[in-house]
Amino acid sequence: MFVASSRELSSCLREIRLSGEAALLGGVAGNDVMIRLFDENGRAIRRRYSVRDVDEASDELVLWVTTDHDGPGVRWALEARAGEPVDVVGPRGKICLDSVADWHLFVGDVSGLAAFYRMAQRVEVPGRVIFIVEIDHPDDALTAPFDEGLGVTGIFVSRDGRDLDDPAGLLSGLATFAFPPDVGHAYLFGEFHVMRVLESALLDRGLSPEAISHKSFWRAGRRNADHGEPQKD
């Protein structure tokens, strides 16, 4: 693939559009792609990014990359120029939309927005989608278009200076949401420690383990491992 375009979306997010075999590499909603990059020492590493969208008409794959920290992925996103080749492997990932759920709860930080919106846009009417997302800057509260008739609720929680691994903000947002009586599924994407706490909170509120999909995208204070995943030890 190669870079088709790059633009700033907000204080923390940048959109990168990649061209070439987009539908094949983009997979289904919830999938991500692995990109081969080089660190500051010239070592080849991988970084993984959720696919925001696949534009089949232009054969472009859309990524939303967080740029509020330092690292090889951020440097690539900020420096990407149209026409540059990109080594992409995809589709990756095991989390996809629960086809039998009546409502879908998406909880996390801005690193999960791309996956959240792509998945939610595949929910069929008259389903319901709920977003609880922690942001650091007001302009990070990006929205998306949805089909008429789909029930949509968006709750953006300001971090207000809390530590990056402090779950208090998202827990407070979650406390404002009353679970509907029908079948639901929760998707948790974000910081390693926060995702663990949120999973426990949802279990305590009665969701079954099968009704919770979670994936840590990053870990506070640690750079992701060379394969692109947060370090687990």
C-alpha positions in Angstrom: 0.0 0.0 0.0 1.0 3.6 -0.2 -0.1 6.8 1.6 -2.9 8.6 -0.2 -3.3 11.5 2.3 -2.8 12.6 5.9 -4.6 15.2 7.9 -5.1 16.3 11.5 -8.5 15.6 12.9 -8.1 16.9 16.5 -5.4 17.5 19.1 -4.9 13.8 19.6 -6.0 12.2 16.3 -4.6 12.1 12.8 -6.3 10.5 9.8 -4.1 8.5 7.4 -5.6 7.1 4.2 -3.7 4.2 2.6 -4.4 3.1 -1.0 -4.2 -0.4 -2.5 -6.2 -3.6 -1.8 -8.1 -1.7 0.9 -11.1 -4.1 1.1 -8.9 -7.2 1.4 -6.6 -5.7 4.1 -9.4 -3.9 6.0 -11.4 -7.0 6.8 -14.6 -6.5 8.8 -15.5 -4.0 11.4 -13.3 -4.4 14.5 -10.3 -5.6 12.6 -6.9 -3.8 12.6 -3.8 -3.8 10.4 -0.2 -4.2 11.3 2.3 -1.7 9.9 6.0 -2.2 9.6 8.0 0.7 10.9 11.5 1.5 12.2 12.4 2.8 15.6 15.0 5.5 16.5 17.7 2.9 16.3 16.7 1.6 12.9 15.2 -1.6 14.1 12.2 -3.0 12.3 9.1 -3.0 14.5 5.3 -3.3 14.1 2.5 -1.1 15.1 -1.2 -2.0 15.0 -4.1 0.4 14.2 -7.8 -0.2 14.0 -9.4 0.4 10.6 -11.8 3.3 10.8 -13.3 2.7 7.4 -12.7 1.1 3.9 -13.6 3.3 1.0 -14.0 0.8 -1.8 -14.7 3.4 -4.5 -11.3 4.9 -4.0 -9.6 1.7 -2.8 -8.5 3.5 0.4 -8.2 2.2 3.9 -8.7 4.8 6.7 -6.8 4.9 10.0 -7.1 7.2 12.9 -3.8 7.4 14.7 -3.3 8.9 18.2 -0.5 11.5 18.2 -0.5 12.7 21.9 2.6 10.8 22.8 6.1 10.0 21.4 7.0 6.9 19.5 7.7 5.4 16.1 4.0 5.2 15.2 3.4 8.8 16.1 6.5 10.0 14.1 5.3 7.9 11.1 1.8 9.4 11.3 3.1 13.0 11.6 5.6 12.6 8.8 3.6 10.5 6.3 3.4 12.0 2.9 1.3 11.1 -0.1 2.9 8.5 -2.3 5.1 6.9 0.4 5.0 3.1 0.4 3.7 1.4 3.5 4.2 -2.3 4.5 0.8 -3.4 5.7 -0.4 -6.8 7.0 -4.1 -7.4 7.5 -6.7 -8.0 8.5 -5.8 -8.7 12.1 -7.9 -9.1 15.3 -10.5 -11.4 16.7 -13.1 -8.9 18.0 -16.1 -8.2 15.8 -19.7 -7.0 16.2 -22.0 -9.3 18.1 -24.8 -10.0 15.6 -27.4 -11.0 18.2 -27.1 -8.1 20.6 -29.8 -5.5 20.7 -27.6 -2.8 22.2 -23.9 -2.2 21.9 -21.8 -0.4 24.5 -18.4 1.0 23.5 -16.1 2.2 26.3 -12.6 3.5 26.1 -10.3 6.4 25.2 -9.7 8.1 21.8 -7.5 5.3 20.7 -10.6 3.2 20.4 -12.8 5.7 18.4 -11.9 4.3 15.0 -12.9 0.8 15.9 -16.0 2.0 17.9 -17.4 4.0 15.0 -16.7 1.5 12.3 -18.4 -1.3 14.3 -21.3 0.9 15.4 -22.0 2.0 11.8 -22.6 -1.7 11.0 -25.4 -2.1 13.7 -28.7 -2.6 12.0 -31.8 -0.4 12.8 -33.5 -0.5 15.2 -30.4 -1.3 17.3 -28.9 0.9 19.9 -25.2 2.1 20.3 -23.8 3.8 23.3 -20.3 5.5 23.5 -18.5 6.4 26.7 -15.2 7.9 25.7 -12.5 9.7 27.7 -10.9 12.6 26.1 -8.0 15.0 26.9 -9.1 17.9 24.7 -12.6 19.2 23.7 -11.8 18.8 20.0 -11.2 15.1 20.5 -14.9 14.6 20.9 -15.3 13.6 17.2 -18.7 12.3 16.1 -19.8 10.1 13.2 -22.9 9.8 11.0 -25.3 6.9 11.6 -28.4 5.5 9.9 -31.7 7.2 10.7 -33.6 5.1 13.2 -30.5 3.8 15.1 -30.5 4.8 18.7 -27.3 6.6 19.5 -26.0 7.9 22.8 -22.6 9.6 23.2 -21.0 10.4 26.5 -17.6 12.1 26.4 -15.7 12.3 29.7 -12.9 14.9 30.2 -9.8 13.4 31.8 -9.3 16.6 33.9 -5.7 15.9 34.7 -6.2 12.3 36.0 -3.4 9.8 35.5 -3.5 7.9 32.2 -4.2 4.6 34.0 -6.9 6.1 36.3 -10.3 4.5 35.5 -12.3 7.0 37.6 -13.5 9.0 34.6 -14.8 6.1 32.5 -16.3 4.5 35.7 -18.3 7.7 36.3 -19.5 7.7 32.8 -20.5 4.1 33.0 -22.4 4.8 36.2 -24.7 7.1 34.3 -25.8 4.4 31.9 -28.7 2.1 32.8 -28.5 -1.2 31.0 -31.6 -1.9 28.9 -33.5 -5.1 29.6 -32.7 -6.8 26.3 -29.5 -8.4 25.1 -26.4 -6.3 25.1 -22.6 -6.5 24.4 -19.8 -4.3 25.6 -16.6 -3.5 23.8 -13.7 -2.1 25.8 -10.7 -0.6 23.9 -8.0 1.5 25.5 -5.4 1.6 28.3 -4.2 -1.8 29.8 -5.1 -1.2 33.5 -8.3 0.8 32.8 -9.7 -2.0 30.6 -9.2 -4.5 33.4 -11.1 -2.4 35.9 -13.9 -1.7 33.4 -14.3 -5.4 32.7 -14.7 -6.1 36.4 -17.2 -3.3 36.7 -19.3 -4.7 33.9 -19.2 -8.2 35.4 -20.3 -6.7 38.7 -23.3 -5.1 37.0 -24.5 -8.4 35.6 -23.0 -8.7 32.1 -21.6 -12.2 31.3 -18.0 -12.7 30.3 -19.3 -13.7 26.8 -21.0 -10.3 26.5 -17.7 -8.4 27.0 -15.0 -8.0 24.4 -11.9 -6.1 25.5 -8.5 -5.3 24.0 -5.7 -3.2 25.5 -4.3 -0.8 22.8 -1.6 0.7 25.0 -0.2 0.8 28.6 0.6 3.9 30.6 4.3 4.4 31.1 5.4 1.7 28.7 6.1 1.7 25.0 4.3 -1.1 23.1 6.4 -4.2 22.4 8.0 -4.7 19.0 5.0 -6.7 17.7 2.7 -3.7 18.4 0.9 -5.0 21.5 1.2 -3.6 25.1 3.6 -5.4 27.3 1.7 -7.7 29.7 4.4 -8.4 32.4 
